[in-house]
Amino acid sequence: MRLLSLKPAPAGVTLARRISSQVLLEGARELVIQHQGSEYHLRLTRNDKLILTK
């Protein structure tokens, strides 16, 4: 089990939002992300690596 620090971020620092790839993909191997009129494909490879392509 990994423990998370509950220390607040230093003033003026915005932390990036974190989300698990398992939550994003919901059991699928590919997800299409729409951004400014373009589609991006987030794919899970056979080696469990993530690839993002346009």
mmCIF file of the N, C-alpha and C atoms, coordinates in Angstrom:
data_MODEL
# 
_entry.id   MODEL 
# 
loop_
_atom_site.group_PDB 
_atom_site.id 
_atom_site.type_symbol 
_atom_site.label_atom_id 
_atom_site.label_alt_id 
_atom_site.label_comp_id 
_atom_site.label_asym_id 
_atom_site.label_entity_id 
_atom_site.label_seq_id 
_atom_site.pdbx_PDB_ins_code 
_atom_site.Cartn_x 
_atom_site.Cartn_y 
_atom_site.Cartn_z 
_atom_site.occupancy 
_atom_site.B_iso_or_equiv 
_atom_site.pdbx_formal_charge 
_atom_site.auth_seq_id 
_atom_site.auth_comp_id 
_atom_site.auth_asym_id 
_atom_site.auth_atom_id 
_atom_site.pdbx_PDB_model_num 
ATOM 1   N N  . MET A 1 1  ? 0.847   -1.176 0.000   1.00 0.00 ? 1  MET A N  1 
ATOM 2   C CA . MET A 1 1  ? 0.000   0.000  0.000   1.00 0.00 ? 1  MET A CA 1 
ATOM 3   C C  . MET A 1 1  ? 0.886   1.231  0.000   1.00 0.00 ? 1  MET A C  1 
ATOM 4   N N  . ARG A 1 2  ? 0.521   2.228  -0.793  1.00 0.00 ? 2  ARG A N  1 
ATOM 5   C CA . ARG A 1 2  ? 1.316   3.453  -0.895  1.00 0.00 ? 2  ARG A CA 1 
ATOM 6   C C  . ARG A 1 2  ? 0.621   4.560  -0.114  1.00 0.00 ? 2  ARG A C  1 
ATOM 7   N N  . LEU A 1 3  ? 1.372   5.258  0.720   1.00 0.00 ? 3  LEU A N  1 
ATOM 8   C CA . LEU A 1 3  ? 0.814   6.359  1.496   1.00 0.00 ? 3  LEU A CA 1 
ATOM 9   C C  . LEU A 1 3  ? 0.982   7.664  0.735   1.00 0.00 ? 3  LEU A C  1 
ATOM 10  N N  . LEU A 1 4  ? -0.035  8.494  0.773   1.00 0.00 ? 4  LEU A N  1 
ATOM 11  C CA . LEU A 1 4  ? 0.011   9.789  0.105   1.00 0.00 ? 4  LEU A CA 1 
ATOM 12  C C  . LEU A 1 4  ? 0.267   10.883 1.118   1.00 0.00 ? 4  LEU A C  1 
ATOM 13  N N  . SER A 1 5  ? 1.035   11.871 0.731   1.00 0.00 ? 5  SER A N  1 
ATOM 14  C CA . SER A 1 5  ? 1.293   13.019 1.595   1.00 0.00 ? 5  SER A CA 1 
ATOM 15  C C  . SER A 1 5  ? 0.092   13.949 1.555   1.00 0.00 ? 5  SER A C  1 
ATOM 16  N N  . LEU A 1 6  ? -0.304  14.449 2.690   1.00 0.00 ? 6  LEU A N  1 
ATOM 17  C CA . LEU A 1 6  ? -1.421  15.380 2.757   1.00 0.00 ? 6  LEU A CA 1 
ATOM 18  C C  . LEU A 1 6  ? -0.947  16.809 2.939   1.00 0.00 ? 6  LEU A C  1 
ATOM 19  N N  . LYS A 1 7  ? 0.349   17.052 2.693   1.00 0.00 ? 7  LYS A N  1 
ATOM 20  C CA . LYS A 1 7  ? 0.883   18.405 2.812   1.00 0.00 ? 7  LYS A CA 1 
ATOM 21  C C  . LYS A 1 7  ? 0.290   19.290 1.726   1.00 0.00 ? 7  LYS A C  1 
ATOM 22  N N  . PRO A 1 8  ? -0.086  20.514 2.070   1.00 0.00 ? 8  PRO A N  1 
ATOM 23  C CA . PRO A 1 8  ? -0.600  21.419 1.036   1.00 0.00 ? 8  PRO A CA 1 
ATOM 24  C C  . PRO A 1 8  ? 0.510   21.834 0.071   1.00 0.00 ? 8  PRO A C  1 
ATOM 25  N N  . ALA A 1 9  ? 0.122   22.159 -1.153  1.00 0.00 ? 9  ALA A N  1 
ATOM 26  C CA . ALA A 1 9  ? 1.092   22.634 -2.145  1.00 0.00 ? 9  ALA A CA 1 
ATOM 27  C C  . ALA A 1 9  ? 1.585   24.012 -1.729  1.00 0.00 ? 9  ALA A C  1 
ATOM 28  N N  . PRO A 1 10 ? 2.836   24.334 -2.051  1.00 0.00 ? 10 PRO A N  1 
ATOM 29  C CA . PRO A 1 10 ? 3.348   25.677 -1.759  1.00 0.00 ? 10 PRO A CA 1 
ATOM 30  C C  . PRO A 1 10 ? 2.492   26.744 -2.436  1.00 0.00 ? 10 PRO A C  1 
ATOM 31  N N  . ALA A 1 11 ? 2.461   27.918 -1.867  1.00 0.00 ? 11 ALA A N  1 
ATOM 32  C CA . ALA A 1 11 ? 1.665   29.025 -2.416  1.00 0.00 ? 11 ALA A CA 1 
ATOM 33  C C  . ALA A 1 11 ? 2.028   29.270 -3.877  1.00 0.00 ? 11 ALA A C  1 
ATOM 34  N N  . GLY A 1 12 ? 1.028   29.438 -4.732  1.00 0.00 ? 12 GLY A N  1 
ATOM 35  C CA . GLY A 1 12 ? 1.259   29.732 -6.139  1.00 0.00 ? 12 GLY A CA 1 
ATOM 36  C C  . GLY A 1 12 ? 1.472   28.510 -7.012  1.00 0.00 ? 12 GLY A C  1 
ATOM 37  N N  . VAL A 1 13 ? 1.508   27.311 -6.414  1.00 0.00 ? 13 VAL A N  1 
ATOM 38  C CA . VAL A 1 13 ? 1.732   26.087 -7.174  1.00 0.00 ? 13 VAL A CA 1 
ATOM 39  C C  . VAL A 1 13 ? 0.397   25.375 -7.363  1.00 0.00 ? 13 VAL A C  1 
ATOM 40  N N  . THR A 1 14 ? 0.076   25.046 -8.612  1.00 0.00 ? 14 THR A N  1 
ATOM 41  C CA . THR A 1 14 ? -1.135  24.297 -8.914  1.00 0.00 ? 14 THR A CA 1 
ATOM 42  C C  . THR A 1 14 ? -0.743  22.865 -9.247  1.00 0.00 ? 14 THR A C  1 
ATOM 43  N N  . LEU A 1 15 ? -1.313  21.919 -8.530  1.00 0.00 ? 15 LEU A N  1 
ATOM 44  C CA . LEU A 1 15 ? -0.999  20.515 -8.775  1.00 0.00 ? 15 LEU A CA 1 
ATOM 45  C C  . LEU A 1 15 ? -1.849  19.977 -9.920  1.00 0.00 ? 15 LEU A C  1 
ATOM 46  N N  . ALA A 1 16 ? -1.239  19.138 -10.733 1.00 0.00 ? 16 ALA A N  1 
ATOM 47  C CA . ALA A 1 16 ? -1.956  18.519 -11.851 1.00 0.00 ? 16 ALA A CA 1 
ATOM 48  C C  . ALA A 1 16 ? -2.941  17.483 -11.308 1.00 0.00 ? 16 ALA A C  1 
ATOM 49  N N  . ARG A 1 17 ? -4.083  17.386 -11.934 1.00 0.00 ? 17 ARG A N  1 
ATOM 50  C CA . ARG A 1 17 ? -5.081  16.386 -11.565 1.00 0.00 ? 17 ARG A CA 1 
ATOM 51  C C  . ARG A 1 17 ? -4.563  15.012 -11.980 1.00 0.00 ? 17 ARG A C  1 
ATOM 52  N N  . ARG A 1 18 ? -4.753  14.012 -11.150 1.00 0.00 ? 18 ARG A N  1 
ATOM 53  C CA . ARG A 1 18 ? -4.291  12.657 -11.455 1.00 0.00 ? 18 ARG A CA 1 
ATOM 54  C C  . ARG A 1 18 ? -5.478  11.724 -11.554 1.00 0.00 ? 18 ARG A C  1 
ATOM 55  N N  . ILE A 1 19 ? -5.445  10.855 -12.578 1.00 0.00 ? 19 ILE A N  1 
ATOM 56  C CA . ILE A 1 19 ? -6.495  9.855  -12.757 1.00 0.00 ? 19 ILE A CA 1 
ATOM 57  C C  . ILE A 1 19 ? -5.847  8.580  -13.281 1.00 0.00 ? 19 ILE A C  1 
ATOM 58  N N  . SER A 1 20 ? -6.295  7.462  -12.790 1.00 0.00 ? 20 SER A N  1 
ATOM 59  C CA . SER A 1 20 ? -5.756  6.169  -13.192 1.00 0.00 ? 20 SER A CA 1 
ATOM 60  C C  . SER A 1 20 ? -6.129  5.856  -14.643 1.00 0.00 ? 20 SER A C  1 
ATOM 61  N N  . SER A 1 21 ? -5.208  5.253  -15.376 1.00 0.00 ? 21 SER A N  1 
ATOM 62  C CA . SER A 1 21 ? -5.512  4.845  -16.750 1.00 0.00 ? 21 SER A CA 1 
ATOM 63  C C  . SER A 1 21 ? -6.622  3.801  -16.760 1.00 0.00 ? 21 SER A C  1 
ATOM 64  N N  . GLN A 1 22 ? -6.703  2.996  -15.706 1.00 0.00 ? 22 GLN A N  1 
ATOM 65  C CA . GLN A 1 22 ? -7.773  1.987  -15.621 1.00 0.00 ? 22 GLN A CA 1 
ATOM 66  C C  . GLN A 1 22 ? -9.141  2.657  -15.547 1.00 0.00 ? 22 GLN A C  1 
ATOM 67  N N  . VAL A 1 23 ? -9.214  3.771  -14.840 1.00 0.00 ? 23 VAL A N  1 
ATOM 68  C CA . VAL A 1 23 ? -10.472 4.512  -14.742 1.00 0.00 ? 23 VAL A CA 1 
ATOM 69  C C  . VAL A 1 23 ? -10.814 5.119  -16.102 1.00 0.00 ? 23 VAL A C  1 
ATOM 70  N N  . LEU A 1 24 ? -9.829  5.677  -16.788 1.00 0.00 ? 24 LEU A N  1 
ATOM 71  C CA . LEU A 1 24 ? -10.071 6.275  -18.105 1.00 0.00 ? 24 LEU A CA 1 
ATOM 72  C C  . LEU A 1 24 ? -10.521 5.239  -19.134 1.00 0.00 ? 24 LEU A C  1 
ATOM 73  N N  . LEU A 1 25 ? -9.830  4.128  -19.197 1.00 0.00 ? 25 LEU A N  1 
ATOM 74  C CA . LEU A 1 25 ? -10.095 3.128  -20.231 1.00 0.00 ? 25 LEU A CA 1 
ATOM 75  C C  . LEU A 1 25 ? -11.288 2.228  -19.908 1.00 0.00 ? 25 LEU A C  1 
ATOM 76  N N  . GLU A 1 26 ? -11.651 2.116  -18.652 1.00 0.00 ? 26 GLU A N  1 
ATOM 77  C CA . GLU A 1 26 ? -12.795 1.294  -18.218 1.00 0.00 ? 26 GLU A CA 1 
ATOM 78  C C  . GLU A 1 26 ? -12.786 -0.102 -18.832 1.00 0.00 ? 26 GLU A C  1 
ATOM 79  N N  . GLY A 1 27 ? -11.628 -0.766 -18.850 1.00 0.00 ? 27 GLY A N  1 
ATOM 80  C CA . GLY A 1 27 ? -11.533 -2.128 -19.366 1.00 0.00 ? 27 GLY A CA 1 
ATOM 81  C C  . GLY A 1 27 ? -11.286 -2.219 -20.860 1.00 0.00 ? 27 GLY A C  1 
ATOM 82  N N  . ALA A 1 28 ? -11.409 -1.114 -21.581 1.00 0.00 ? 28 ALA A N  1 
ATOM 83  C CA . ALA A 1 28 ? -11.152 -1.115 -23.029 1.00 0.00 ? 28 ALA A CA 1 
ATOM 84  C C  . ALA A 1 28 ? -9.656  -0.949 -23.280 1.00 0.00 ? 28 ALA A C  1 
ATOM 85  N N  . ARG A 1 29 ? -9.235  -1.142 -24.517 1.00 0.00 ? 29 ARG A N  1 
ATOM 86  C CA . ARG A 1 29 ? -7.829  -0.982 -24.865 1.00 0.00 ? 29 ARG A CA 1 
ATOM 87  C C  . ARG A 1 29 ? -7.572  0.321  -25.598 1.00 0.00 ? 29 ARG A C  1 
ATOM 88  N N  . GLU A 1 30 ? -8.645  1.061  -25.903 1.00 0.00 ? 30 GLU A N  1 
ATOM 89  C CA . GLU A 1 30 ? -8.485  2.320  -26.633 1.00 0.00 ? 30 GLU A CA 1 
ATOM 90  C C  . GLU A 1 30 ? -9.537  3.317  -26.183 1.00 0.00 ? 30 GLU A C  1 
ATOM 91  N N  . LEU A 1 31 ? -9.127  4.583  -26.168 1.00 0.00 ? 31 LEU A N  1 
ATOM 92  C CA . LEU A 1 31 ? -10.004 5.682  -25.803 1.00 0.00 ? 31 LEU A CA 1 
ATOM 93  C C  . LEU A 1 31 ? -9.785  6.802  -26.801 1.00 0.00 ? 31 LEU A C  1 
ATOM 94  N N  . VAL A 1 32 ? -10.858 7.411  -27.290 1.00 0.00 ? 32 VAL A N  1 
ATOM 95  C CA . VAL A 1 32 ? -10.752 8.546  -28.214 1.00 0.00 ? 32 VAL A CA 1 
ATOM 96  C C  . VAL A 1 32 ? -11.004 9.820  -27.414 1.00 0.00 ? 32 VAL A C  1 
ATOM 97  N N  . ILE A 1 33 ? -10.070 10.752 -27.513 1.00 0.00 ? 33 ILE A N  1 
ATOM 98  C CA . ILE A 1 33 ? -10.167 12.033 -26.829 1.00 0.00 ? 33 ILE A CA 1 
ATOM 99  C C  . ILE A 1 33 ? -10.371 13.109 -27.885 1.00 0.00 ? 33 ILE A C  1 
ATOM 100 N N  . GLN A 1 34 ? -11.421 13.906 -27.734 1.00 0.00 ? 34 GLN A N  1 
ATOM 101 C CA . GLN A 1 34 ? -11.664 15.011 -28.655 1.00 0.00 ? 34 GLN A CA 1 
ATOM 102 C C  . GLN A 1 34 ? -11.099 16.284 -28.041 1.00 0.00 ? 34 GLN A C  1 
ATOM 103 N N  . HIS A 1 35 ? -10.288 17.005 -28.836 1.00 0.00 ? 35 HIS A N  1 
ATOM 104 C CA . HIS A 1 35 ? -9.653  18.241 -28.363 1.00 0.00 ? 35 HIS A CA 1 
ATOM 105 C C  . HIS A 1 35 ? -9.564  19.232 -29.507 1.00 0.00 ? 35 HIS A C  1 
ATOM 106 N N  . GLN A 1 36 ? -10.232 20.355 -29.369 1.00 0.00 ? 36 GLN A N  1 
ATOM 107 C CA . GLN A 1 36 ? -10.211 21.440 -30.351 1.00 0.00 ? 36 GLN A CA 1 
ATOM 108 C C  . GLN A 1 36 ? -10.440 20.950 -31.781 1.00 0.00 ? 36 GLN A C  1 
ATOM 109 N N  . GLY A 1 37 ? -11.459 20.104 -31.939 1.00 0.00 ? 37 GLY A N  1 
ATOM 110 C CA . GLY A 1 37 ? -11.831 19.629 -33.274 1.00 0.00 ? 37 GLY A CA 1 
ATOM 111 C C  . GLY A 1 37 ? -11.023 18.461 -33.796 1.00 0.00 ? 37 GLY A C  1 
ATOM 112 N N  . SER A 1 38 ? -10.043 17.996 -33.051 1.00 0.00 ? 38 SER A N  1 
ATOM 113 C CA . SER A 1 38 ? -9.238  16.843 -33.464 1.00 0.00 ? 38 SER A CA 1 
ATOM 114 C C  . SER A 1 38 ? -9.503  15.670 -32.537 1.00 0.00 ? 38 SER A C  1 
ATOM 115 N N  . GLU A 1 39 ? -9.247  14.461 -33.058 1.00 0.00 ? 39 GLU A N  1 
ATOM 116 C CA . GLU A 1 39 ? -9.373  13.255 -32.248 1.00 0.00 ? 39 GLU A CA 1 
ATOM 117 C C  . GLU A 1 39 ? -8.007  12.667 -31.969 1.00 0.00 ? 39 GLU A C  1 
ATOM 118 N N  . TYR A 1 40 ? -7.792  12.293 -30.743 1.00 0.00 ? 40 TYR A N  1 
ATOM 119 C CA . TYR A 1 40 ? -6.560  11.648 -30.300 1.00 0.00 ? 40 TYR A CA 1 
ATOM 120 C C  . TYR A 1 40 ? -6.922  10.270 -29.764 1.00 0.00 ? 40 TYR A C  1 
ATOM 121 N N  . HIS A 1 41 ? -6.102  9.277  -30.067 1.00 0.00 ? 41 HIS A N  1 
ATOM 122 C CA . HIS A 1 41 ? -6.357  7.910  -29.628 1.00 0.00 ? 41 HIS A CA 1 
ATOM 123 C C  . HIS A 1 41 ? -5.344  7.527  -28.554 1.00 0.00 ? 41 HIS A C  1 
ATOM 124 N N  . LEU A 1 42 ? -5.853  7.169  -27.395 1.00 0.00 ? 42 LEU A N  1 
ATOM 125 C CA . LEU A 1 42 ? -5.022  6.662  -26.304 1.00 0.00 ? 42 LEU A CA 1 
ATOM 126 C C  . LEU A 1 42 ? -5.176  5.148  -26.321 1.00 0.00 ? 42 LEU A C  1 
ATOM 127 N N  . ARG A 1 43 ? -4.076  4.449  -26.618 1.00 0.00 ? 43 ARG A N  1 
ATOM 128 C CA . ARG A 1 43 ? -4.123  2.987  -26.753 1.00 0.00 ? 43 ARG A CA 1 
ATOM 129 C C  . ARG A 1 43 ? -3.238  2.320  -25.713 1.00 0.00 ? 43 ARG A C  1 
ATOM 130 N N  . LEU A 1 44 ? -3.714  1.185  -25.231 1.00 0.00 ? 44 LEU A N  1 
ATOM 131 C CA . LEU A 1 44 ? -2.944  0.335  -24.330 1.00 0.00 ? 44 LEU A CA 1 
ATOM 132 C C  . LEU A 1 44 ? -2.338  -0.776 -25.171 1.00 0.00 ? 44 LEU A C  1 
ATOM 133 N N  . THR A 1 45 ? -1.015  -0.875 -25.185 1.00 0.00 ? 45 THR A N  1 
ATOM 134 C CA . THR A 1 45 ? -0.330  -1.871 -26.019 1.00 0.00 ? 45 THR A CA 1 
ATOM 135 C C  . THR A 1 45 ? -0.337  -3.245 -25.347 1.00 0.00 ? 45 THR A C  1 
ATOM 136 N N  . ARG A 1 46 ? 0.122   -4.234 -26.091 1.00 0.00 ? 46 ARG A N  1 
ATOM 137 C CA . ARG A 1 46 ? 0.247   -5.598 -25.535 1.00 0.00 ? 46 ARG A CA 1 
ATOM 138 C C  . ARG A 1 46 ? 1.216   -5.637 -24.356 1.00 0.00 ? 46 ARG A C  1 
ATOM 139 N N  . ASN A 1 47 ? 2.158   -4.695 -24.328 1.00 0.00 ? 47 ASN A N  1 
ATOM 140 C CA . ASN A 1 47 ? 3.148   -4.635 -23.247 1.00 0.00 ? 47 ASN A CA 1 
ATOM 141 C C  . ASN A 1 47 ? 2.710   -3.701 -22.127 1.00 0.00 ? 47 ASN A C  1 
ATOM 142 N N  . ASP A 1 48 ? 1.427   -3.360 -22.099 1.00 0.00 ? 48 ASP A N  1 
ATOM 143 C CA . ASP A 1 48 ? 0.855   -2.470 -21.074 1.00 0.00 ? 48 ASP A CA 1 
ATOM 144 C C  . ASP A 1 48 ? 1.508   -1.091 -21.046 1.00 0.00 ? 48 ASP A C  1 
ATOM 145 N N  . LYS A 1 49 ? 1.852   -0.588 -22.219 1.00 0.00 ? 49 LYS A N  1 
ATOM 146 C CA . LYS A 1 49 ? 2.343   0.788  -22.359 1.00 0.00 ? 49 LYS A CA 1 
ATOM 147 C C  . LYS A 1 49 ? 1.212   1.608  -22.966 1.00 0.00 ? 49 LYS A C  1 
ATOM 148 N N  . LEU A 1 50 ? 1.222   2.911  -22.704 1.00 0.00 ? 50 LEU A N  1 
ATOM 149 C CA . LEU A 1 50 ? 0.220   3.802  -23.280 1.00 0.00 ? 50 LEU A CA 1 
ATOM 150 C C  . LEU A 1 50 ? 0.821   4.578  -24.435 1.00 0.00 ? 50 LEU A C  1 
ATOM 151 N N  . ILE A 1 51 ? 0.058   4.678  -25.532 1.00 0.00 ? 51 ILE A N  1 
ATOM 152 C CA . ILE A 1 51 ? 0.474   5.452  -26.694 1.00 0.00 ? 51 ILE A CA 1 
ATOM 153 C C  . ILE A 1 51 ? -0.652  6.403  -27.050 1.00 0.00 ? 51 ILE A C  1 
ATOM 154 N N  . LEU A 1 52 ? -0.315  7.684  -27.225 1.00 0.00 ? 52 LEU A N  1 
ATOM 155 C CA . LEU A 1 52 ? -1.285  8.697  -27.635 1.00 0.00 ? 52 LEU A CA 1 
ATOM 156 C C  . LEU A 1 52 ? -0.919  9.134  -29.043 1.00 0.00 ? 52 LEU A C  1 
ATOM 157 N N  . THR A 1 53 ? -1.874  8.968  -29.982 1.00 0.00 ? 53 THR A N  1 
ATOM 158 C CA . THR A 1 53 ? -1.643  9.371  -31.371 1.00 0.00 ? 53 THR A CA 1 
ATOM 159 C C  . THR A 1 53 ? -2.790  10.237 -31.840 1.00 0.00 ? 53 THR A C  1 
ATOM 160 N N  . LYS A 1 54 ? -2.493  11.039 -32.854 1.00 0.00 ? 54 LYS A N  1 
ATOM 161 C CA . LYS A 1 54 ? -3.509  11.923 -33.430 1.00 0.00 ? 54 LYS A CA 1 
ATOM 162 C C  . LYS A 1 54 ? -4.152  11.225 -34.609 1.00 0.00 ? 54 LYS A C  1 
# 
